[in-house]
Amino acid sequence: MCNFADYFVICSGESDRQISAVYDEIGHRLKNEGVLPHHYEGTVDSGWLLLDYGDTIIHIFAPSEREFYQLDELWSRATPVLRIQ
């Protein structure tokens, strides 16, 4: 159980352009619904972007950073809501 968020979204992009597009689309869609992030971190160049929407934290990784940080393993005991490969 986590006391600071209800959901974690962990995803990857295969290129800087794809990572940026995922980040922009999430922000655009949620903003249209009136939902703004509490906090955001990272840059496309760093290979890891984070969007904090309070109860939902979104991580967007480049493949090498996703492998390095292994958040999938850190949260392996969590119940997946949806997994897309």
PDB file with SEQRES, HELIX, SHEET and CRYST1 records, atoms N, CA, C and O in Angstrom:
SEQRES   1 A   85  MET CYS ASN PHE ALA ASP TYR PHE VAL ILE CYS SER GLY          
SEQRES   2 A   85  GLU SER ASP ARG GLN ILE SER ALA VAL TYR ASP GLU ILE          
SEQRES   3 A   85  GLY HIS ARG LEU LYS ASN GLU GLY VAL LEU PRO HIS HIS          
SEQRES   4 A   85  TYR GLU GLY THR VAL ASP SER GLY TRP LEU LEU LEU ASP          
SEQRES   5 A   85  TYR GLY ASP THR ILE ILE HIS ILE PHE ALA PRO SER GLU          
SEQRES   6 A   85  ARG GLU PHE TYR GLN LEU ASP GLU LEU TRP SER ARG ALA          
SEQRES   7 A   85  THR PRO VAL LEU ARG ILE GLN                                  
HELIX    1 AA1 ASP A   16  ASN A   32  1                                  17    
HELIX    2 AA2 VAL A   44  SER A   46  5                                   3    
HELIX    3 AA3 PRO A   63  TYR A   69  1                                   7    
HELIX    4 AA4 LEU A   71  LEU A   74  1                                   4    
SHEET    1 AA1 4 TYR A   7  SER A  12  0                                        
SHEET    2 AA1 4 THR A  56  PHE A  61  1                                        
SHEET    3 AA1 4 TRP A  48  ASP A  52 -1                                        
SHEET    4 AA1 4 HIS A  39  GLU A  41 -1                                        
CRYST1    1.000    1.000    1.000  90.00  90.00  90.00 P 1           1          
ATOM      1  N   MET A   1       0.834  -1.185   0.000  1.00  0.00           N  
ATOM      2  CA  MET A   1       0.000   0.000   0.000  1.00  0.00           C  
ATOM      3  C   MET A   1       0.876   1.245   0.000  1.00  0.00           C  
ATOM      4  O   MET A   1       1.926   1.278   0.642  1.00  0.00           O  
ATOM      5  N   CYS A   2       0.448   2.239  -0.705  1.00  0.00           N  
ATOM      6  CA  CYS A   2       1.189   3.487  -0.838  1.00  0.00           C  
ATOM      7  C   CYS A   2       0.340   4.607  -0.244  1.00  0.00           C  
ATOM      8  O   CYS A   2      -0.852   4.701  -0.534  1.00  0.00           O  
ATOM      9  N   ASN A   3       0.940   5.447   0.576  1.00  0.00           N  
ATOM     10  CA  ASN A   3       0.155   6.496   1.229  1.00  0.00           C  
ATOM     11  C   ASN A   3       0.202   7.843   0.499  1.00  0.00           C  
ATOM     12  O   ASN A   3      -0.380   8.817   0.976  1.00  0.00           O  
ATOM     13  N   PHE A   4       0.883   7.913  -0.645  1.00  0.00           N  
ATOM     14  CA  PHE A   4       0.948   9.204  -1.333  1.00  0.00           C  
ATOM     15  C   PHE A   4       0.336   9.194  -2.720  1.00  0.00           C  
ATOM     16  O   PHE A   4       0.245  10.248  -3.349  1.00  0.00           O  
ATOM     17  N   ALA A   5      -0.084   8.046  -3.218  1.00  0.00           N  
ATOM     18  CA  ALA A   5      -0.736   7.987  -4.532  1.00  0.00           C  
ATOM     19  C   ALA A   5      -1.570   6.722  -4.615  1.00  0.00           C  
ATOM     20  O   ALA A   5      -1.242   5.711  -3.994  1.00  0.00           O  
ATOM     21  N   ASP A   6      -2.638   6.778  -5.373  1.00  0.00           N  
ATOM     22  CA  ASP A   6      -3.483   5.605  -5.588  1.00  0.00           C  
ATOM     23  C   ASP A   6      -3.061   4.822  -6.823  1.00  0.00           C  
ATOM     24  O   ASP A   6      -3.230   3.603  -6.870  1.00  0.00           O  
ATOM     25  N   TYR A   7      -2.516   5.506  -7.821  1.00  0.00           N  
ATOM     26  CA  TYR A   7      -2.157   4.870  -9.082  1.00  0.00           C  
ATOM     27  C   TYR A   7      -0.798   5.353  -9.561  1.00  0.00           C  
ATOM     28  O   TYR A   7      -0.442   6.521  -9.398  1.00  0.00           O  
ATOM     29  N   PHE A   8      -0.044   4.432 -10.156  1.00  0.00           N  
ATOM     30  CA  PHE A   8       1.190   4.745 -10.858  1.00  0.00           C  
ATOM     31  C   PHE A   8       1.014   4.294 -12.300  1.00  0.00           C  
ATOM     32  O   PHE A   8       0.576   3.175 -12.565  1.00  0.00           O  
ATOM     33  N   VAL A   9       1.357   5.168 -13.212  1.00  0.00           N  
ATOM     34  CA  VAL A   9       1.388   4.812 -14.630  1.00  0.00           C  
ATOM     35  C   VAL A   9       2.858   4.794 -15.009  1.00  0.00           C  
ATOM     36  O   VAL A   9       3.566   5.784 -14.825  1.00  0.00           O  
ATOM     37  N   ILE A  10       3.315   3.667 -15.537  1.00  0.00           N  
ATOM     38  CA  ILE A  10       4.698   3.526 -15.961  1.00  0.00           C  
ATOM     39  C   ILE A  10       4.669   3.186 -17.441  1.00  0.00           C  
ATOM     40  O   ILE A  10       4.113   2.163 -17.840  1.00  0.00           O  
ATOM     41  N   CYS A  11       5.273   4.051 -18.258  1.00  0.00           N  
ATOM     42  CA  CYS A  11       5.276   3.808 -19.703  1.00  0.00           C  
ATOM     43  C   CYS A  11       6.610   4.222 -20.294  1.00  0.00           C  
ATOM     44  O   CYS A  11       7.419   4.895 -19.655  1.00  0.00           O  
ATOM     45  N   SER A  12       6.814   3.803 -21.523  1.00  0.00           N  
ATOM     46  CA  SER A  12       8.068   4.083 -22.216  1.00  0.00           C  
ATOM     47  C   SER A  12       7.789   4.655 -23.596  1.00  0.00           C  
ATOM     48  O   SER A  12       6.733   4.428 -24.187  1.00  0.00           O  
ATOM     49  N   GLY A  13       8.753   5.392 -24.084  1.00  0.00           N  
ATOM     50  CA  GLY A  13       8.762   5.836 -25.469  1.00  0.00           C  
ATOM     51  C   GLY A  13      10.060   5.374 -26.092  1.00  0.00           C  
ATOM     52  O   GLY A  13      11.088   5.319 -25.418  1.00  0.00           O  
ATOM     53  N   GLU A  14      10.025   5.046 -27.351  1.00  0.00           N  
ATOM     54  CA  GLU A  14      11.204   4.510 -28.029  1.00  0.00           C  
ATOM     55  C   GLU A  14      12.168   5.591 -28.522  1.00  0.00           C  
ATOM     56  O   GLU A  14      13.300   5.287 -28.898  1.00  0.00           O  
ATOM     57  N   SER A  15      11.728   6.842 -28.523  1.00  0.00           N  
ATOM     58  CA  SER A  15      12.584   7.939 -28.982  1.00  0.00           C  
ATOM     59  C   SER A  15      12.237   9.193 -28.186  1.00  0.00           C  
ATOM     60  O   SER A  15      11.202   9.254 -27.522  1.00  0.00           O  
ATOM     61  N   ASP A  16      13.108  10.184 -28.260  1.00  0.00           N  
ATOM     62  CA  ASP A  16      12.822  11.461 -27.600  1.00  0.00           C  
ATOM     63  C   ASP A  16      11.514  12.052 -28.111  1.00  0.00           C  
ATOM     64  O   ASP A  16      10.727  12.601 -27.341  1.00  0.00           O  
ATOM     65  N   ARG A  17      11.293  11.935 -29.401  1.00  0.00           N  
ATOM     66  CA  ARG A  17      10.078  12.476 -30.008  1.00  0.00           C  
ATOM     67  C   ARG A  17       8.838  11.770 -29.464  1.00  0.00           C  
ATOM     68  O   ARG A  17       7.833  12.419 -29.173  1.00  0.00           O  
ATOM     69  N   GLN A  18       8.902  10.451 -29.325  1.00  0.00           N  
ATOM     70  CA  GLN A  18       7.757   9.697 -28.820  1.00  0.00           C  
ATOM     71  C   GLN A  18       7.522   9.997 -27.338  1.00  0.00           C  
ATOM     72  O   GLN A  18       6.375  10.138 -26.913  1.00  0.00           O  
ATOM     73  N   ILE A  19       8.573  10.094 -26.564  1.00  0.00           N  
ATOM     74  CA  ILE A  19       8.444  10.429 -25.134  1.00  0.00           C  
ATOM     75  C   ILE A  19       7.786  11.793 -24.982  1.00  0.00           C  
ATOM     76  O   ILE A  19       6.886  11.968 -24.161  1.00  0.00           O  
ATOM     77  N   SER A  20       8.235  12.747 -25.769  1.00  0.00           N  
ATOM     78  CA  SER A  20       7.661  14.094 -25.732  1.00  0.00           C  
ATOM     79  C   SER A  20       6.196  14.079 -26.142  1.00  0.00           C  
ATOM     80  O   SER A  20       5.377  14.774 -25.541  1.00  0.00           O  
ATOM     81  N   ALA A  21       5.858  13.294 -27.161  1.00  0.00           N  
ATOM     82  CA  ALA A  21       4.468  13.216 -27.621  1.00  0.00           C  
ATOM     83  C   ALA A  21       3.565  12.612 -26.556  1.00  0.00           C  
ATOM     84  O   ALA A  21       2.444  13.084 -26.366  1.00  0.00           O  
ATOM     85  N   VAL A  22       4.024  11.585 -25.861  1.00  0.00           N  
ATOM     86  CA  VAL A  22       3.228  10.976 -24.782  1.00  0.00           C  
ATOM     87  C   VAL A  22       3.000  12.000 -23.674  1.00  0.00           C  
ATOM     88  O   VAL A  22       1.876  12.180 -23.207  1.00  0.00           O  
ATOM     89  N   TYR A  23       4.058  12.659 -23.266  1.00  0.00           N  
ATOM     90  CA  TYR A  23       3.988  13.689 -22.215  1.00  0.00           C  
ATOM     91  C   TYR A  23       3.002  14.799 -22.603  1.00  0.00           C  
ATOM     92  O   TYR A  23       2.129  15.176 -21.821  1.00  0.00           O  
ATOM     93  N   ASP A  24       3.162  15.309 -23.828  1.00  0.00           N  
ATOM     94  CA  ASP A  24       2.298  16.401 -24.281  1.00  0.00           C  
ATOM     95  C   ASP A  24       0.832  15.966 -24.363  1.00  0.00           C  
ATOM     96  O   ASP A  24      -0.060  16.718 -23.969  1.00  0.00           O  
ATOM     97  N   GLU A  25       0.584  14.774 -24.866  1.00  0.00           N  
ATOM     98  CA  GLU A  25      -0.799  14.303 -25.035  1.00  0.00           C  
ATOM     99  C   GLU A  25      -1.479  14.081 -23.690  1.00  0.00           C  
ATOM    100  O   GLU A  25      -2.645  14.436 -23.517  1.00  0.00           O  
ATOM    101  N   ILE A  26      -0.760  13.500 -22.743  1.00  0.00           N  
ATOM    102  CA  ILE A  26      -1.340  13.319 -21.404  1.00  0.00           C  
ATOM    103  C   ILE A  26      -1.703  14.677 -20.818  1.00  0.00           C  
ATOM    104  O   ILE A  26      -2.819  14.876 -20.338  1.00  0.00           O  
ATOM    105  N   GLY A  27      -0.755  15.612 -20.860  1.00  0.00           N  
ATOM    106  CA  GLY A  27      -1.011  16.940 -20.325  1.00  0.00           C  
ATOM    107  C   GLY A  27      -2.166  17.640 -21.017  1.00  0.00           C  
ATOM    108  O   GLY A  27      -2.999  18.269 -20.363  1.00  0.00           O  
ATOM    109  N   HIS A  28      -2.220  17.532 -22.339  1.00  0.00           N  
ATOM    110  CA  HIS A  28      -3.284  18.176 -23.128  1.00  0.00           C  
ATOM    111  C   HIS A  28      -4.650  17.593 -22.788  1.00  0.00           C  
ATOM    112  O   HIS A  28      -5.599  18.333 -22.530  1.00  0.00           O  
ATOM    113  N   ARG A  29      -4.748  16.266 -22.788  1.00  0.00           N  
ATOM    114  CA  ARG A  29      -6.048  15.620 -22.521  1.00  0.00           C  
ATOM    115  C   ARG A  29      -6.560  15.924 -21.118  1.00  0.00           C  
ATOM    116  O   ARG A  29      -7.740  16.224 -20.931  1.00  0.00           O  
ATOM    117  N   LEU A  30      -5.667  15.845 -20.132  1.00  0.00           N  
ATOM    118  CA  LEU A  30      -6.112  16.105 -18.758  1.00  0.00           C  
ATOM    119  C   LEU A  30      -6.437  17.580 -18.547  1.00  0.00           C  
ATOM    120  O   LEU A  30      -7.374  17.907 -17.819  1.00  0.00           O  
ATOM    121  N   LYS A  31      -5.674  18.474 -19.176  1.00  0.00           N  
ATOM    122  CA  LYS A  31      -5.970  19.904 -19.070  1.00  0.00           C  
ATOM    123  C   LYS A  31      -7.351  20.208 -19.644  1.00  0.00           C  
ATOM    124  O   LYS A  31      -8.087  21.026 -19.091  1.00  0.00           O  
ATOM    125  N   ASN A  32      -7.706  19.548 -20.757  1.00  0.00           N  
ATOM    126  CA  ASN A  32      -9.040  19.731 -21.337  1.00  0.00           C  
ATOM    127  C   ASN A  32     -10.145  19.274 -20.393  1.00  0.00           C  
ATOM    128  O   ASN A  32     -11.283  19.731 -20.501  1.00  0.00           O  
ATOM    129  N   GLU A  33      -9.819  18.381 -19.475  1.00  0.00           N  
ATOM    130  CA  GLU A  33     -10.777  17.911 -18.470  1.00  0.00           C  
ATOM    131  C   GLU A  33     -10.697  18.743 -17.184  1.00  0.00           C  
ATOM    132  O   GLU A  33     -11.387  18.452 -16.207  1.00  0.00           O  
ATOM    133  N   GLY A  34      -9.861  19.769 -17.193  1.00  0.00           N  
ATOM    134  CA  GLY A  34      -9.718  20.634 -16.022  1.00  0.00           C  
ATOM    135  C   GLY A  34      -8.769  20.089 -14.966  1.00  0.00           C  
ATOM    136  O   GLY A  34      -8.780  20.541 -13.821  1.00  0.00           O  
ATOM    137  N   VAL A  35      -7.952  19.122 -15.348  1.00  0.00           N  
ATOM    138  CA  VAL A  35      -7.013  18.501 -14.404  1.00  0.00           C  
ATOM    139  C   VAL A  35      -5.606  18.982 -14.736  1.00  0.00           C  
ATOM    140  O   VAL A  35      -5.107  18.772 -15.841  1.00  0.00           O  
ATOM    141  N   LEU A  36      -4.979  19.626 -13.768  1.00  0.00           N  
ATOM    142  CA  LEU A  36      -3.619  20.130 -13.948  1.00  0.00           C  
ATOM    143  C   LEU A  36      -2.674  19.401 -13.008  1.00  0.00           C  
ATOM    144  O   LEU A  36      -3.069  19.010 -11.910  1.00  0.00           O  
ATOM    145  N   PRO A  37      -1.420  19.215 -13.434  1.00  0.00           N  
ATOM    146  CA  PRO A  37      -0.470  18.514 -12.549  1.00  0.00           C  
ATOM    147  C   PRO A  37      -0.117  19.372 -11.337  1.00  0.00           C  
ATOM    148  O   PRO A  37      -0.039  20.598 -11.419  1.00  0.00           O  
ATOM    149  N   HIS A  38       0.093  18.692 -10.211  1.00  0.00           N  
ATOM    150  CA  HIS A  38       0.587  19.379  -9.016  1.00  0.00           C  
ATOM    151  C   HIS A  38       2.073  19.688  -9.170  1.00  0.00           C  
ATOM    152  O   HIS A  38       2.585  20.687  -8.665  1.00  0.00           O  
ATOM    153  N   HIS A  39       2.742  18.786  -9.891  1.00  0.00           N  
ATOM    154  CA  HIS A  39       4.195  18.892 -10.022  1.00  0.00           C  
ATOM    155  C   HIS A  39       4.620  18.101 -11.253  1.00  0.00           C  
ATOM    156  O   HIS A  39       3.965  17.132 -11.634  1.00  0.00           O  
ATOM    157  N   TYR A  40       5.705  18.514 -11.861  1.00  0.00           N  
ATOM    158  CA  TYR A  40       6.287  17.731 -12.945  1.00  0.00           C  
ATOM    159  C   TYR A  40       7.793  17.866 -12.867  1.00  0.00           C  
ATOM    160  O   TYR A  40       8.315  18.871 -12.384  1.00  0.00           O  
ATOM    161  N   GLU A  41       8.488  16.844 -13.346  1.00  0.00           N  
ATOM    162  CA  GLU A  41       9.950  16.812 -13.295  1.00  0.00           C  
ATOM    163  C   GLU A  41      10.501  16.186 -14.551  1.00  0.00           C  
ATOM    164  O   GLU A  41       9.787  15.514 -15.296  1.00  0.00           O  
ATOM    165  N   GLY A  42      11.777  16.412 -14.777  1.00  0.00           N  
ATOM    166  CA  GLY A  42      12.504  15.751 -15.839  1.00  0.00           C  
ATOM    167  C   GLY A  42      12.449  16.484 -17.160  1.00  0.00           C  
ATOM    168  O   GLY A  42      11.708  17.448 -17.350  1.00  0.00           O  
ATOM    169  N   THR A  43      13.264  15.982 -18.055  1.00  0.00           N  
ATOM    170  CA  THR A  43      13.315  16.497 -19.418  1.00  0.00           C  
ATOM    171  C   THR A  43      13.390  15.301 -20.359  1.00  0.00           C  
ATOM    172  O   THR A  43      13.758  14.200 -19.949  1.00  0.00           O  
ATOM    173  N   VAL A  44      13.049  15.520 -21.590  1.00  0.00           N  
ATOM    174  CA  VAL A  44      13.153  14.455 -22.579  1.00  0.00           C  
ATOM    175  C   VAL A  44      14.603  13.963 -22.642  1.00  0.00           C  
ATOM    176  O   VAL A  44      14.850  12.762 -22.752  1.00  0.00           O  
ATOM    177  N   ASP A  45      15.551  14.889 -22.573  1.00  0.00           N  
ATOM    178  CA  ASP A  45      16.972  14.521 -22.635  1.00  0.00           C  
ATOM    179  C   ASP A  45      17.409  13.620 -21.488  1.00  0.00           C  
ATOM    180  O   ASP A  45      18.334  12.823 -21.648  1.00  0.00           O  
ATOM    181  N   SER A  46      16.757  13.734 -20.330  1.00  0.00           N  
ATOM    182  CA  SER A  46      17.133  12.905 -19.181  1.00  0.00           C  
ATOM    183  C   SER A  46      16.612  11.479 -19.319  1.00  0.00           C  
ATOM    184  O   SER A  46      17.097  10.574 -18.640  1.00  0.00           O  
ATOM    185  N   GLY A  47      15.631  11.273 -20.193  1.00  0.00           N  
ATOM    186  CA  GLY A  47      15.067   9.942 -20.368  1.00  0.00           C  
ATOM    187  C   GLY A  47      14.003   9.575 -19.358  1.00  0.00           C  
ATOM    188  O   GLY A  47      13.557   8.428 -19.323  1.00  0.00           O  
ATOM    189  N   TRP A  48      13.585  10.525 -18.532  1.00  0.00           N  
ATOM    190  CA  TRP A  48      12.560  10.238 -17.532  1.00  0.00           C  
ATOM    191  C   TRP A  48      11.764  11.514 -17.264  1.00  0.00           C  
ATOM    192  O   TRP A  48      12.310  12.525 -16.823  1.00  0.00           O  
ATOM    193  N   LEU A  49      10.493  11.444 -17.536  1.00  0.00           N  
ATOM    194  CA  LEU A  49       9.578  12.548 -17.226  1.00  0.00           C  
ATOM    195  C   LEU A  49       8.571  12.052 -16.201  1.00  0.00           C  
ATOM    196  O   LEU A  49       8.140  10.900 -16.252  1.00  0.00           O  
ATOM    197  N   LEU A  50       8.204  12.908 -15.288  1.00  0.00           N  
ATOM    198  CA  LEU A  50       7.242  12.565 -14.251  1.00  0.00           C  
ATOM    199  C   LEU A  50       6.160  13.624 -14.205  1.00  0.00           C  
ATOM    200  O   LEU A  50       6.444  14.822 -14.208  1.00  0.00           O  
ATOM    201  N   LEU A  51       4.921  13.173 -14.164  1.00  0.00           N  
ATOM    202  CA  LEU A  51       3.768  14.065 -13.974  1.00  0.00           C  
ATOM    203  C   LEU A  51       3.063  13.623 -12.700  1.00  0.00           C  
ATOM    204  O   LEU A  51       2.671  12.463 -12.573  1.00  0.00           O  
ATOM    205  N   ASP A  52       2.905  14.533 -11.773  1.00  0.00           N  
ATOM    206  CA  ASP A  52       2.257  14.231 -10.492  1.00  0.00           C  
ATOM    207  C   ASP A  52       0.883  14.888 -10.480  1.00  0.00           C  
ATOM    208  O   ASP A  52       0.762  16.111 -10.416  1.00  0.00           O  
ATOM    209  N   TYR A  53      -0.143  14.053 -10.543  1.00  0.00           N  
ATOM    210  CA  TYR A  53      -1.524  14.533 -10.490  1.00  0.00           C  
ATOM    211  C   TYR A  53      -2.163  14.218  -9.140  1.00  0.00           C  
ATOM    212  O   TYR A  53      -3.377  14.037  -9.049  1.00  0.00           O  
ATOM    213  N   GLY A  54      -1.347  14.154  -8.104  1.00  0.00           N  
ATOM    214  CA  GLY A  54      -1.871  13.868  -6.765  1.00  0.00           C  
ATOM    215  C   GLY A  54      -2.045  12.382  -6.558  1.00  0.00           C  
ATOM    216  O   GLY A  54      -1.099  11.687  -6.188  1.00  0.00           O  
ATOM    217  N   ASP A  55      -3.244  11.891  -6.794  1.00  0.00           N  
ATOM    218  CA  ASP A  55      -3.517  10.469  -6.599  1.00  0.00           C  
ATOM    219  C   ASP A  55      -2.931   9.594  -7.701  1.00  0.00           C  
ATOM    220  O   ASP A  55      -2.876   8.373  -7.558  1.00  0.00           O  
ATOM    221  N   THR A  56      -2.497  10.204  -8.789  1.00  0.00           N  
ATOM    222  CA  THR A  56      -1.920   9.460  -9.909  1.00  0.00           C  
ATOM    223  C   THR A  56      -0.571  10.064 -10.283  1.00  0.00           C  
ATOM    224  O   THR A  56      -0.457  11.263 -10.538  1.00  0.00           O  
ATOM    225  N   ILE A  57       0.446   9.209 -10.311  1.00  0.00           N  
ATOM    226  CA  ILE A  57       1.790   9.613 -10.704  1.00  0.00           C  
ATOM    227  C   ILE A  57       2.102   8.923 -12.026  1.00  0.00           C  
ATOM    228  O   ILE A  57       1.944   7.708 -12.146  1.00  0.00           O  
ATOM    229  N   ILE A  58       2.542   9.685 -13.010  1.00  0.00           N  
ATOM    230  CA  ILE A  58       2.833   9.145 -14.338  1.00  0.00           C  
ATOM    231  C   ILE A  58       4.328   9.267 -14.602  1.00  0.00           C  
ATOM    232  O   ILE A  58       4.898  10.355 -14.525  1.00  0.00           O  
ATOM    233  N   HIS A  59       4.959   8.127 -14.915  1.00  0.00           N  
ATOM    234  CA  HIS A  59       6.371   8.070 -15.269  1.00  0.00           C  
ATOM    235  C   HIS A  59       6.468   7.728 -16.747  1.00  0.00           C  
ATOM    236  O   HIS A  59       5.867   6.756 -17.204  1.00  0.00           O  
ATOM    237  N   ILE A  60       7.220   8.521 -17.491  1.00  0.00           N  
ATOM    238  CA  ILE A  60       7.454   8.257 -18.906  1.00  0.00           C  
ATOM    239  C   ILE A  60       8.965   8.098 -19.080  1.00  0.00           C  
ATOM    240  O   ILE A  60       9.732   9.033 -18.850  1.00  0.00           O  
ATOM    241  N   PHE A  61       9.373   6.914 -19.484  1.00  0.00           N  
ATOM    242  CA  PHE A  61      10.791   6.571 -19.557  1.00  0.00           C  
ATOM    243  C   PHE A  61      11.276   6.335 -20.978  1.00  0.00           C  
ATOM    244  O   PHE A  61      10.508   5.940 -21.854  1.00  0.00           O  
ATOM    245  N   ALA A  62      12.560   6.583 -21.190  1.00  0.00           N  
ATOM    246  CA  ALA A  62      13.287   6.003 -22.314  1.00  0.00           C  
ATOM    247  C   ALA A  62      13.588   4.562 -21.897  1.00  0.00           C  
ATOM    248  O   ALA A  62      13.690   4.291 -20.700  1.00  0.00           O  
ATOM    249  N   PRO A  63      13.732   3.636 -22.837  1.00  0.00           N  
ATOM    250  CA  PRO A  63      13.948   2.231 -22.465  1.00  0.00           C  
ATOM    251  C   PRO A  63      15.128   2.001 -21.516  1.00  0.00           C  
ATOM    252  O   PRO A  63      15.010   1.210 -20.581  1.00  0.00           O  
ATOM    253  N   SER A  64      16.249   2.666 -21.732  1.00  0.00           N  
ATOM    254  CA  SER A  64      17.417   2.435 -20.869  1.00  0.00           C  
ATOM    255  C   SER A  64      17.172   2.905 -19.438  1.00  0.00           C  
ATOM    256  O   SER A  64      17.606   2.248 -18.492  1.00  0.00           O  
ATOM    257  N   GLU A  65      16.487   4.027 -19.268  1.00  0.00           N  
ATOM    258  CA  GLU A  65      16.192   4.514 -17.920  1.00  0.00           C  
ATOM    259  C   GLU A  65      15.148   3.633 -17.233  1.00  0.00           C  
ATOM    260  O   GLU A  65      15.222   3.405 -16.026  1.00  0.00           O  
ATOM    261  N   ARG A  66      14.183   3.143 -17.999  1.00  0.00           N  
ATOM    262  CA  ARG A  66      13.188   2.232 -17.406  1.00  0.00           C  
ATOM    263  C   ARG A  66      13.869   0.970 -16.897  1.00  0.00           C  
ATOM    264  O   ARG A  66      13.555   0.485 -15.809  1.00  0.00           O  
ATOM    265  N   GLU A  67      14.785   0.447 -17.667  1.00  0.00           N  
ATOM    266  CA  GLU A  67      15.532  -0.748 -17.244  1.00  0.00           C  
ATOM    267  C   GLU A  67      16.398  -0.439 -16.024  1.00  0.00           C  
ATOM    268  O   GLU A  67      16.478  -1.249 -15.101  1.00  0.00           O  
ATOM    269  N   PHE A  68      17.043   0.721 -16.014  1.00  0.00           N  
ATOM    270  CA  PHE A  68      17.930   1.087 -14.912  1.00  0.00           C  
ATOM    271  C   PHE A  68      17.170   1.248 -13.593  1.00  0.00           C  
ATOM    272  O   PHE A  68      17.576   0.690 -12.574  1.00  0.00           O  
ATOM    273  N   TYR A  69      16.084   1.999 -13.607  1.00  0.00           N  
ATOM    274  CA  TYR A  69      15.350   2.290 -12.374  1.00  0.00           C  
ATOM    275  C   TYR A  69      14.420   1.159 -11.937  1.00  0.00           C  
ATOM    276  O   TYR A  69      14.116   1.043 -10.749  1.00  0.00           O  
ATOM    277  N   GLN A  70      13.970   0.336 -12.858  1.00  0.00           N  
ATOM    278  CA  GLN A  70      13.168  -0.851 -12.569  1.00  0.00           C  
ATOM    279  C   GLN A  70      11.980  -0.583 -11.635  1.00  0.00           C  
ATOM    280  O   GLN A  70      11.755  -1.326 -10.681  1.00  0.00           O  
ATOM    281  N   LEU A  71      11.229   0.479 -11.919  1.00  0.00           N  
ATOM    282  CA  LEU A  71      10.049   0.759 -11.105  1.00  0.00           C  
ATOM    283  C   LEU A  71       9.020  -0.357 -11.203  1.00  0.00           C  
ATOM    284  O   LEU A  71       8.243  -0.578 -10.273  1.00  0.00           O  
ATOM    285  N   ASP A  72       9.016  -1.054 -12.325  1.00  0.00           N  
ATOM    286  CA  ASP A  72       8.098  -2.191 -12.471  1.00  0.00           C  
ATOM    287  C   ASP A  72       8.370  -3.219 -11.364  1.00  0.00           C  
ATOM    288  O   ASP A  72       7.437  -3.798 -10.806  1.00  0.00           O  
ATOM    289  N   GLU A  73       9.634  -3.438 -11.055  1.00  0.00           N  
ATOM    290  CA  GLU A  73      10.007  -4.388  -9.998  1.00  0.00           C  
ATOM    291  C   GLU A  73       9.711  -3.816  -8.617  1.00  0.00           C  
ATOM    292  O   GLU A  73       9.245  -4.531  -7.729  1.00  0.00           O  
ATOM    293  N   LEU A  74       9.979  -2.538  -8.440  1.00  0.00           N  
ATOM    294  CA  LEU A  74       9.735  -1.892  -7.149  1.00  0.00           C  
ATOM    295  C   LEU A  74       8.266  -2.022  -6.748  1.00  0.00           C  
ATOM    296  O   LEU A  74       7.949  -2.230  -5.577  1.00  0.00           O  
ATOM    297  N   TRP A  75       7.377  -1.896  -7.731  1.00  0.00           N  
ATOM    298  CA  TRP A  75       5.941  -1.955  -7.468  1.00  0.00           C  
ATOM    299  C   TRP A  75       5.341  -3.294  -7.902  1.00  0.00           C  
ATOM    300  O   TRP A  75       4.145  -3.367  -8.187  1.00  0.00           O  
ATOM    301  N   SER A  76       6.148  -4.345  -7.955  1.00  0.00           N  
ATOM    302  CA  SER A  76       5.685  -5.635  -8.472  1.00  0.00           C  
ATOM    303  C   SER A  76       4.569  -6.257  -7.635  1.00  0.00           C  
ATOM    304  O   SER A  76       3.802  -7.069  -8.154  1.00  0.00           O  
ATOM    305  N   ARG A  77       4.459  -5.904  -6.377  1.00  0.00           N  
ATOM    306  CA  ARG A  77       3.388  -6.461  -5.530  1.00  0.00           C  
ATOM    307  C   ARG A  77       2.076  -5.695  -5.673  1.00  0.00           C  
ATOM    308  O   ARG A  77       1.051  -6.120  -5.141  1.00  0.00           O  
ATOM    309  N   ALA A  78       2.098  -4.585  -6.378  1.00  0.00           N  
ATOM    310  CA  ALA A  78       0.872  -3.813  -6.609  1.00  0.00           C  
ATOM    311  C   ALA A  78      -0.015  -4.560  -7.595  1.00  0.00           C  
ATOM    312  O   ALA A  78       0.469  -5.319  -8.435  1.00  0.00           O  
ATOM    313  N   THR A  79      -1.299  -4.338  -7.483  1.00  0.00           N  
ATOM    314  CA  THR A  79      -2.251  -4.967  -8.390  1.00  0.00           C  
ATOM    315  C   THR A  79      -2.353  -4.143  -9.670  1.00  0.00           C  
ATOM    316  O   THR A  79      -2.781  -2.989  -9.626  1.00  0.00           O  
ATOM    317  N   PRO A  80      -1.967  -4.718 -10.813  1.00  0.00           N  
ATOM    318  CA  PRO A  80      -2.095  -3.974 -12.075  1.00  0.00           C  
ATOM    319  C   PRO A  80      -3.563  -3.733 -12.416  1.00  0.00           C  
ATOM    320  O   PRO A  80      -4.403  -4.620 -12.257  1.00  0.00           O  
ATOM    321  N   VAL A  81      -3.857  -2.533 -12.884  1.00  0.00           N  
ATOM    322  CA  VAL A  81      -5.197  -2.216 -13.356  1.00  0.00           C  
ATOM    323  C   VAL A  81      -5.285  -2.536 -14.835  1.00  0.00           C  
ATOM    324  O   VAL A  81      -6.288  -3.074 -15.305  1.00  0.00           O  
ATOM    325  N   LEU A  82      -4.223  -2.201 -15.571  1.00  0.00           N  
ATOM    326  CA  LEU A  82      -4.166  -2.454 -17.005  1.00  0.00           C  
ATOM    327  C   LEU A  82      -2.703  -2.572 -17.400  1.00  0.00           C  
ATOM    328  O   LEU A  82      -1.875  -1.758 -16.991  1.00  0.00           O  
ATOM    329  N   ARG A  83      -2.394  -3.565 -18.179  1.00  0.00           N  
ATOM    330  CA  ARG A  83      -1.036  -3.722 -18.680  1.00  0.00           C  
ATOM    331  C   ARG A  83      -1.103  -3.880 -20.194  1.00  0.00           C  
ATOM    332  O   ARG A  83      -1.789  -4.763 -20.708  1.00  0.00           O  
ATOM    333  N   ILE A  84      -0.385  -3.018 -20.897  1.00  0.00           N  
ATOM    334  CA  ILE A  84      -0.346  -3.053 -22.353  1.00  0.00           C  
ATOM    335  C   ILE A  84       1.102  -3.260 -22.768  1.00  0.00           C  
ATOM    336  O   ILE A  84       1.989  -2.526 -22.333  1.00  0.00           O  
ATOM    337  N   GLN A  85       1.331  -4.231 -23.587  1.00  0.00           N  
ATOM    338  CA  GLN A  85       2.699  -4.512 -24.064  1.00  0.00           C  
ATOM    339  C   GLN A  85       2.843  -4.084 -25.486  1.00  0.00           C  
ATOM    340  O   GLN A  85       3.916  -4.234 -26.070  1.00  0.00           O  
TER     341      GLN A  85                                                      
END                                                                             
